[in-house]
C-alpha cells in the first residue's frame, strides 16, 4: 500500500536547482545529498519492492546497477498504477 503520509517537501526538489550554483562558487552544499529525491521518491512509496527485488548483476557496475534500478522502479510503478 502507498504510504500517503510521506511528507515529500517541495524544498527537496528545489535543491537540485541550487546544486550547480553552490558548486560554481565553491561553497559546500548545506544539505545531505542522500536527502535529494529522484528514484528515492518512487522507492519511498513502496520500499519493500526494492528490498524484495533480486540483483543478479555485479555490485557497483554502472550498467548492472542501472538494470537493477529499472527492475525495481518498473515494478514499483506498476504496483502504484494498479492501486489507483
C-alpha positions as CSV (number, residue, x, y, z in Angstrom):
1,X,0.0,0.0,0.0
2,X,1.2,3.5,-0.8
3,X,2.2,5.5,2.3
4,X,0.2,8.7,1.7
5,X,1.6,10.2,4.9
6,X,5.0,10.7,3.4
7,X,5.8,14.4,3.5
8,X,7.8,15.0,0.3
9,X,8.7,18.6,0.7
10,X,9.0,20.8,-2.4
11,X,12.1,22.1,-0.8
12,X,13.8,18.9,-1.6
13,X,13.1,19.4,-5.3
14,X,14.5,22.9,-5.4
15,X,17.8,21.7,-4.0
16,X,18.6,20.3,-7.5
17,X,18.4,23.8,-8.9
18,X,20.8,25.2,-6.4
19,X,23.4,22.4,-6.5
20,X,25.2,23.7,-9.6
21,X,25.2,27.2,-8.2
22,X,26.9,26.1,-5.0
23,X,29.5,24.2,-7.0
24,X,30.1,27.1,-9.2
25,X,31.1,29.4,-6.3
26,X,32.8,26.5,-4.5
27,X,30.6,26.6,-1.4
28,X,29.7,23.3,0.3
29,X,26.1,22.5,-0.1
30,X,24.2,22.9,3.2
31,X,22.2,19.6,2.8
32,X,23.0,15.9,2.6
33,X,22.9,14.5,-0.9
34,X,21.1,11.4,0.4
35,X,18.0,13.6,1.0
36,X,17.7,14.6,-2.6
37,X,14.8,12.9,-4.4
38,X,14.7,11.1,-7.7
39,X,14.4,7.4,-7.7
40,X,14.4,7.7,-3.9
41,X,11.0,9.4,-4.2
42,X,9.5,6.5,-6.1
43,X,11.1,3.9,-3.8
44,X,9.9,5.7,-0.7
45,X,6.3,4.9,-1.6
46,X,6.9,1.1,-1.6
47,X,10.4,0.3,-0.3
48,X,9.5,-3.3,0.2
49,X,9.6,-3.8,-3.6
50,X,13.2,-2.8,-3.9
51,X,14.1,-4.9,-0.8
52,X,12.5,-8.0,-2.3
53,X,14.0,-7.5,-5.8
54,X,17.0,-9.7,-6.5
55,X,20.0,-8.0,-8.0
56,X,21.6,-10.5,-10.4
57,X,24.3,-8.1,-11.6
58,X,27.8,-7.2,-10.4
59,X,27.7,-4.8,-7.5
60,X,28.8,-1.3,-8.3
61,X,28.9,-1.9,-12.0
62,X,27.1,1.0,-13.7
63,X,25.2,-1.0,-16.3
64,X,24.2,-3.7,-13.8
65,X,23.1,-1.1,-11.3
66,X,21.1,0.6,-14.0
67,X,19.3,-2.6,-14.9
68,X,18.6,-3.3,-11.2
69,X,17.2,0.1,-10.8
70,X,15.0,-0.2,-13.8
71,X,13.7,-3.6,-12.5
72,X,12.5,-2.4,-9.1
73,X,11.3,1.0,-10.4
74,X,9.2,-0.6,-13.1
75,X,7.7,-3.0,-10.5
76,X,7.0,-0.1,-8.1
77,X,5.4,2.0,-10.9
78,X,3.2,-1.0,-12.0
79,X,2.1,-1.6,-8.4
80,X,1.2,2.1,-7.8
81,X,-0.6,2.2,-11.1
82,X,-2.7,-0.9,-10.2
83,X,-3.6,0.5,-6.8
84,X,-5.2,3.6,-8.3
